[in-house]
Amino acid sequence: MNYLLVMPKKLSKGANTTSIIFPLGIAYVSAALKQAGYSVFTANLDFPEGDTFSVLGKLLPENQIDVVCTGGLSLDCHKIKEVIDTARKINPKVITVVGGGIISSDPEPAMRVLGADIGVIGEGETTMCELANALENGGDFSKVPGLIFRDGHNGFLKTERRKEITDLDSIPCPDFDGFNYGQWVKFYGGAGVLLSDRSCPFRCTFCFHPTGEKYRQRSIDNIFQEIDYQVRNYGVKSIGLSSELFATTRQRVLEFCDRIRAYGMNWSCCLRVPDVDAELLRSMRESGCNLICYGLESADNSILKSMRKGINVEQIKRAIDLSYEACISTEASNFIFGDINETEQTVSNTMEFWWQYNKKTHINLSLIQTYPGTHLYEYACKNGIIADREKFLRDGCPIINVSKLSSAEFHELTSMVAELRMHPHVPAKSLQIDDIQEDGNCRIEYICRRCEAKNFIDARFWFTETCHCWSCGTKNEVDPFTGASFLPGSFFANLPAGSTVALWGAGGIYYKLIHQYSELESQRFLLIDTNPELHGLKICKKIVHPPEVLEANGIQSVIIMALSRKEEIHRTLRSRYPSVENILVPSFELTDYGIVPVLQPFQPNKGNKD
């Protein structure tokens, strides 16, 4: 039999992970199957040209595929289902197998929604090899631990629980080549990822651990064998330890520091705030660590207790302060609002902390997600907040209110979080634009916010860049837009007078412009966005509307604020909204006053200054 393992497009990051994450789970399973001698083909749908149907339509018949395997997290439901449905359209007889967090967290609803033949619960390396053996030899699936499959009567049979793999060193290195890892590393500037351990010894209410309940670690020797492999084969220049928790002992971190120092590469990891001290952080920084992801979650002790975090606010302050002194960034850490016991007062306590530390470290703001398999999920189901588990999964696990906040209070909180995500976090102390090209590319001189060293960076005028100071390593946000001269008369000169104007894109550029031009706050300007999660929220005093209001209100003028998508938005406006006559984009002019933002008519593929 021939097996095709498919990595769906743009899989979600897990909770508590550092930066960008390559989905390693399916790559581990592929390596295990290949090592066991099975005929395995692979596909990473992020890289080949064409849609899912065209890619699979070639691979399935060309390689005479009998079994299609895929997987991911619950948030990836639609992407996973697309793979399964597409495979069935191409070959109705193909066997479909799904694994990952989406199955492990709540197996039966996931199987019903996805329509897969077989689901793998927990770690997949051993399970898939035993399943493959059963498939090829007519064996009984029910004898294979860690499976769920249809029993022929519109129901499901779940086999006994699969025990966790105790010795992680026994697992073969992920099948990087099978999933275009080299292209992925190149795309992200030489950044690689590595799984140093599995699961987590803690049981926070919002977390689910797809790899089992028991926390296990790879040996340091085994970790460095893989680092050597990645450096040798993919030119990896930095490494992100993408595990939920890199270490539970100080000695393990110090041993890693001693070994990684000789590589001269940057690295990042996840740690708990009680586990760090000044000496440890100094060793980490000296060995190349430039980022730690702390699970902060809240700055209110009652909420931290409710979340079962096992930490307190003083420990959070201490960890942030010590990391700052050690010149290690912590920008991947989060405050997440909406715990079961969240109130207006606890939100206020966390926000007071956030405003105090916002320019010292980058703490993201978000709303708590009710992932299947978590305590919050079971609470929501038990209390009728989630009435239909399958619908919840099909809807993409939307944000829901499980807190003590009223619906109105929660709506206001959601608006606040959406807005403040765009607020500057750790801006450079000062900057000046040394040079700017017609296409918007700038040469920026900036002063580090910590050590005041002079730095230079290339950036695009409308977009904020993040960079690390050459002298102390501290992260700085550099926004060329702040170096402009803001003249309202020049900015609004090309805008037709009187009529309603739509601002398309409730993102960072909108946030910048409305804070510089108060005229945009007037009722004449209507804010729209295609993201349904933003609809109805109030961002910078404006309610976010869906694009359909263009036709409903006969709006003739649109300013495209989402510049990275301007060509796509322009095509949408021309094809769907005939009332729109004037389409403009933010641009700039070089004048005696310096660089001045302006609005100019959009000219597709004409190199608009962005």
Phi, psi and omega in degrees: 000150179248136185245135174244117178261122189244124173267110181299167181294136169042065178294152183289154170281150174284171176290155174056047176234159183266126171051218183283144184231125170276127184290098188280338187306308183290332177291325175294316180297318178300316180298320180294317179295318180294319179298326180281356174095011180278157181276105189240132171241155187223158177206129170253108188289356176283343189250316181292150177288144178109164180279177183301318183295317183291324180290309180290329179297336176271316187290320185295305181289324182299324183251011178049055185287132177259329185226127175253125181243137179208183180169181181161197180270171180301325179294343181267014188310310184294323181290321179293316180297325178299320179296313182296311182297320181294317179300321180290325177295322181286319180215098183301341182269354183296143177271132181249133180233133181234140176224191180094185185300330182298325179274315185296329187285320181204081196301310188294312177302321180295318180295321179294316182292316185282330182072024179284160177280318185223140175241143178254121182259124180087201182298140190258349188301303182288319182301315183294324179294319178290324176295317179299320178298318179294319180297320186278340184241014178066030181283173181268116179303327185294347179270354181263113179296148174086026180237157166224134181207163182291137183263007177090355182236036180064021177233188183228147174247127180249125182279177182297156184296138176276127177289147179296150175287115185287314184262096181293337178293341182281347182278134179295156177303144180306150179282075183297315183298327183293341185234031172059036182298323180300318177295321180297315179299316180296318180300324181261028170068032177091009181275125177250168177231155182209137178264111186268342181200176180226147181066200185201140181283354183255161187230063178297149187293339185257004185253145170230138184250099184297337184267015175111175184272334187270128179279128180225151182236146169283153176290155178298321178301316181295321178299315183285336171299319179288321177300316177301318180297316181293320179295316184291319188263335186233004178062033182298131181252343176213158184226133176253119177279100194272012180290161179296327181209115186294320185203149174251356178234143180297321184297324179296319179295315181296321178296318177298316179303315181299323184279321186283339185304321184292342183280341180062032181243155173283151177211162182218162182199174174250131178222163175267147184297330179286348190266002183248153174215172186300318182293317179298313181295323177297318178296320179296315181296316181296335180269359175114000180292124180239002180204131171237132174263113175261139173277088184279304173071315182201158173244034175232124186296327180293325178287319177301322177292318179297326179282352184063039183284329182072024177224171177225172186296323179298322177293324177297311179303314183298315181295318179295314180298315181293322178294321177297316179296328180276359181063039174248126181286153178229030190289350179274001181277157188227152157253125180244124184262148173116016176302163182308323183258016179293136176228175176300324181290318180291325174299315180299319180297317180292320180293325176300317177296316183299315179296326180292321187257359189302322182270359178264320180215158183267105176250116179289153175245135177204174177258147182295137178259136181267082182285138172307142180094347181270166175299320179299320180296313179296323177298314182294322178292316182297325184262012174077007178289322168254107184272335185223107184296322181291317178297320179301318180290316179298326181282001177087025181052062184294159175298131177230160182265105175254007188271184175272002178284144174291168179301319180294318179294321180292322177297318178295320177297317180299319177297316181299314181297315180300321181287312187285347171300334183266356182290140177303138182257295185233065183293148174301156185297319175199161177210159170218147181271110181283328183201146176219134180266168181298333180275002177097354177288132185240153167254117187248133168256125179227157180255126181301136182292342184256305186257354179066021174288148178277131181232160175230144179207149172267134182213168174259142191306317187270358189239137178281131177254146173250135183209162181249134182301135181295334186272310186246351179083000182291141179285136175231141170266128181244117183240100181304331180306325182290347178268007181273170171256127189257104181245106183305321181301318179288322185294318185265009188299322184269007183269126178304140184281148166089309190283165178291141181236134177264136173258111185265109176121102181268055184243204189297323181289320173303315182299317180295312186292319184290337176279346178258330183239098183297339179301332181291346178283346184292160182292347178296331184260124183252132182264129178229156178202151180277346182285112183296337179292340180267343186298129180091347177282158177250113182242119184054048174074005181241136176283137179273126181249156172285160182300340182301340180294341178300309181289319182298329183254003179060036184290133185257340185236133179228134171255119179279113180268335181273082189294331180292346181239021189298322180295315180298316181295320179299316179298320179296316180298317183289328184271332188247339188232081185295341180292337184283118180255324185247120178240120183238160176226149173296136177218204179205160174228150175264117184232181176295338178277352186111207179278124185238121174296141178218170171252134178228152177301138181283131177239105184302135177057030179248015176071044175305143183285112179228000000 
